[in-house]
Amino acid sequence: QVQLVESGGGLVQAGGSLRLSCAASGRTASPSAMSWFRRAPGKEREFVASVSTSGGRTDYAQSAEGRFIIFRDNSKITVYLQMNSLKPEDTAVYYCALNIQGYLYWGQGTQVTVSS
């Protein structure tokens, strides 16, 4: 089994920053892409950002481009999401996902609330 544990969520004022972390443990041999998704109240889960196995390629949702940075530490099998210039519309539960041999594992989520 694979376990993903997110941390770093919380309450922040608009314009502030947060860094989310997601650490993987268990049967994590051959991990590949790691990603962040989010689900805002009353909305579907949506893609935020992903990073390739080596960390050399990153992809972002348009809403995250230029404000969020995703990066990973393969020695710790941990992915991070640095979120800057936060907006109230960024309020959501943020989930990390890890692709291992075509199967997507999910964390339990961490709440991010941005006050105006």
Backbone torsions as a table, in degrees:
resi	resn	phi	psi	omega
1	GLN	NA	158.0	178.6
2	VAL	-122.0	135.1	176.7
3	GLN	-118.3	136.2	175.9
4	LEU	-121.5	128.3	-178.8
5	VAL	-124.0	115.9	178.3
6	GLU	-90.5	153.2	174.7
7	SER	-153.8	167.5	175.1
8	GLY	104.3	-6.0	178.4
9	GLY	-71.3	171.5	179.1
10	GLY	162.8	-166.0	179.9
11	LEU	-103.8	130.6	-179.2
12	VAL	-143.3	151.4	177.4
13	GLN	-79.2	154.4	176.5
14	ALA	-54.9	137.3	-177.0
15	GLY	92.5	-11.6	-179.1
16	GLY	-83.8	-174.9	-176.7
17	SER	-131.8	153.1	172.2
18	LEU	-143.6	152.0	172.6
19	ARG	-121.5	119.6	175.9
20	LEU	-93.8	146.0	176.5
21	SER	-127.0	151.2	176.8
22	CYS	-143.9	114.2	-177.9
23	ALA	-105.5	132.1	178.9
24	ALA	-101.7	145.2	176.5
25	SER	-146.5	169.6	-178.9
26	GLY	95.9	-140.4	-176.6
27	ARG	-83.7	77.8	-173.4
28	THR	-104.5	23.7	178.3
29	ALA	-63.6	141.0	177.9
30	SER	56.9	48.1	176.4
31	PRO	-71.1	146.5	176.6
32	SER	-119.3	-126.4	-172.9
33	ALA	-61.5	145.4	174.1
34	MET	-123.0	142.7	-171.9
35	SER	-140.3	164.0	171.1
36	TRP	-122.9	138.1	173.8
37	PHE	-127.2	168.0	175.3
38	ARG	-147.8	155.3	175.8
39	ARG	-132.3	113.8	176.9
40	ALA	-85.0	157.6	179.7
41	PRO	-54.6	127.1	177.1
42	GLY	76.0	8.5	-178.1
43	LYS	-123.7	166.3	176.9
44	GLU	-77.3	158.4	174.5
45	ARG	-66.3	139.1	-178.1
46	GLU	-132.8	151.7	178.2
47	PHE	-69.9	140.1	176.6
48	VAL	-114.0	-54.0	-176.6
49	ALA	-163.6	156.4	175.2
50	SER	-142.7	158.1	178.5
51	VAL	-136.3	139.1	-177.1
52	SER	-72.5	174.5	-176.8
53	THR	-55.9	-46.1	-177.3
54	SER	-81.1	-15.4	-174.3
55	GLY	88.3	-0.3	-175.4
56	GLY	-79.5	-17.8	179.7
57	ARG	-125.6	134.0	176.8
58	THR	-128.9	149.6	176.6
59	ASP	-133.9	144.1	-176.4
60	TYR	-133.4	147.7	167.3
61	ALA	-68.3	155.5	-178.8
62	GLN	-58.8	-35.5	-178.0
63	SER	-67.8	-21.8	-177.3
64	ALA	-101.0	-20.3	-176.2
65	GLU	-56.4	129.6	177.5
66	GLY	85.0	-12.9	178.8
67	ARG	-116.5	-34.3	-177.3
68	PHE	-107.1	149.5	176.0
69	ILE	-131.5	125.9	176.6
70	ILE	-105.8	137.8	176.4
71	PHE	-154.1	165.3	-175.6
72	ARG	-138.2	158.2	174.7
73	ASP	-122.4	102.6	-175.7
74	ASN	-69.6	-22.6	177.7
75	SER	-67.8	-23.3	179.6
76	LYS	-112.6	-2.6	-174.0
77	ILE	47.7	55.9	-177.9
78	THR	-128.5	138.6	175.9
79	VAL	-117.5	144.8	-177.7
80	TYR	-122.6	154.4	172.6
81	LEU	-134.7	107.2	176.0
82	GLN	-86.7	118.5	-177.1
83	MET	-113.6	118.4	-179.5
84	ASN	-116.7	163.4	178.3
85	SER	48.7	49.1	-176.1
86	LEU	-65.4	146.8	-179.0
87	LYS	-122.0	156.0	177.3
88	PRO	-54.7	-32.1	179.9
89	GLU	-72.6	-5.5	173.1
90	ASP	-82.7	-6.4	179.0
91	THR	-60.3	124.8	-176.2
92	ALA	-177.9	170.3	165.9
93	VAL	-90.8	127.2	-177.3
94	TYR	-102.8	132.1	-178.5
95	TYR	-120.7	139.5	171.1
96	CYS	-100.0	156.3	-180.0
97	ALA	-139.2	141.4	-179.4
98	LEU	-126.2	126.7	178.4
99	ASN	-93.7	119.4	174.6
100	ILE	-125.1	111.9	178.1
101	GLN	50.5	44.5	173.8
102	GLY	87.3	-5.2	178.9
103	TYR	-106.3	136.5	-176.9
104	LEU	-100.8	119.7	175.7
105	TYR	-99.9	145.3	-175.6
106	TRP	-122.2	147.6	171.3
107	GLY	-85.3	179.0	-176.0
108	GLN	-86.4	-12.7	177.1
109	GLY	98.5	151.8	175.7
110	THR	-137.0	135.4	-174.5
111	GLN	-81.8	132.1	172.2
112	VAL	-120.6	124.3	178.9
113	THR	-124.2	124.9	-178.9
114	VAL	-113.9	118.4	-179.2
115	SER	-92.5	148.3	-178.6
116	SER	-89.5	NA	NA
